[in-house]
Amino acid sequence: MNKFNLDDIETLEKIILSRRDVRGNRFVNSTVSETDLNKILFAGVNAPSVGFSQPWEFVIIKDNAIRNKIKESFFEENEKAKDQFKTDKSAVYTQLKLEGITESALNIAVFYKPSEHPVLGQTSMKETGVYSVVCAIQNMWLMARALNIGLGWVSILDPNKVKLILNAPEDRQLIGYLCLGHVDVFYENPELERLKWEKRKNIEEVVIREKY
């Protein structure tokens, strides 16, 4: 396998630093080509997975009727969430556009499919199967950004309602609900950082040597 050079490293770093969680007010009315969609899915299925289990399934959703049902779940959950931010952040929270379910070109529901048999590396830490699916989503996010396609992860949803709407099997677990589409702009830094919702942590704050 080829070794990578300094230009490759700098390009990867640039993509990582340019990745954004895209909201509905940034999507434009433009379709995502099948070629680009397949590249994003290809990145997902080539993510690392515990025991090479590849425990992911991707539901592509373009139908507006289905997306509107999903959006109803968002509205219900978002109303509940507002009550938890009755501080100085409440005004900012109400102004945030937290999803792009119907504004984006398409949605992808990403599910974890548990194995019927023991999985190498998952016998002690069951959650590594779910972590594997998250790795797939991160790969998709980076590939989407490299293609100049926006991706937003909607987590303010009732996963059981989403499963019901999508007729997902009982044993499947919703890990991510993604909105994909072309955008008018990618912000220079994350929106929540720009709005001072949270402050970026320095690497020194989170790196521990040897022990806590």
Residue pairs with C-beta under 8 A, 6 or more apart in sequence:
15 142
15 145
15 146
16 142
18 145
18 186
19 141
19 142
19 145
20 145
20 150
20 186
20 187
20 190
20 191
21 151
21 152
21 153
21 190
21 191
22 100
22 150
22 151
22 152
22 179
22 181
22 183
22 186
23 96
23 97
23 98
23 99
23 100
23 152
23 191
24 97
24 99
24 100
24 101
24 102
24 103
24 104
24 152
24 179
25 97
25 100
25 103
26 100
26 150
26 183
26 184
26 185
27 100
27 103
27 104
27 105
27 150
27 179
27 181
27 182
27 183
28 181
28 182
28 183
28 184
30 105
30 181
30 182
31 105
32 105
32 106
32 149
32 180
32 181
32 182
36 147
36 149
37 60
37 106
37 180
39 143
39 147
40 140
40 143
40 144
40 147
40 149
40 180
41 58
41 140
42 143
43 139
43 140
43 142
43 143
44 56
44 58
44 110
44 136
44 137
44 139
44 140
44 143
45 54
45 56
45 136
46 139
47 56
47 132
47 135
47 136
47 138
47 139
48 132
48 135
49 55
49 56
49 129
49 132
49 135
49 136
50 119
50 120
50 121
50 122
50 128
50 129
50 131
50 132
51 119
51 120
51 121
51 122
52 120
53 115
53 119
53 122
53 129
53 132
54 132
55 112
55 113
55 114
55 115
55 119
55 129
55 132
55 133
56 110
56 111
56 112
56 113
56 132
56 133
56 136
56 175
57 110
57 111
57 113
57 172
58 108
58 109
58 110
58 111
59 108
59 109
59 110
59 111
59 166
59 168
60 106
60 107
60 108
61 67
61 70
61 106
61 107
61 108
61 109
61 166
62 105
62 106
62 107
64 102
66 165
66 166
67 101
67 102
67 107
68 102
69 165
70 101
70 107
70 157
70 162
70 165
70 177
71 99
71 101
71 102
73 157
73 158
73 161
73 162
73 165
74 98
74 99
74 101
74 154
74 156
74 157
76 158
77 156
77 157
77 158
78 98
78 156
81 93
81 156
82 90
82 93
82 94
85 93
89 197
92 195
92 197
96 195
98 154
98 156
99 152
99 154
99 156
99 179
100 150
100 152
100 154
100 179
100 181
101 107
101 154
101 179
103 179
103 181
104 150
104 152
104 179
104 180
104 181
105 180
105 181
105 182
106 179
106 180
106 181
107 177
107 178
107 179
107 180
108 140
108 176
108 177
108 178
108 180
109 162
109 166
109 168
109 174
109 176
109 177
109 178
110 133
110 136
110 137
110 174
110 175
110 176
110 177
110 178
111 133
111 168
111 172
111 173
111 174
111 175
112 129
112 130
112 133
112 172
112 173
112 175
113 171
113 172
114 129
114 171
114 173
115 122
115 129
119 129
121 128
122 128
122 129
130 173
130 175
133 175
133 176
134 175
134 176
137 153
137 175
137 176
137 178
140 151
140 178
141 151
141 153
144 150
144 151
144 180
145 151
145 186
148 182
148 186
149 180
149 181
149 182
149 183
150 179
150 180
150 181
150 182
150 183
150 186
151 178
151 179
151 180
152 178
152 179
153 176
153 177
153 178
154 177
154 178
154 179
155 176
155 177
157 174
157 177
159 173
159 174
162 168
162 174
162 177
163 172
163 174
168 174
187 194
192 198
193 199
193 200
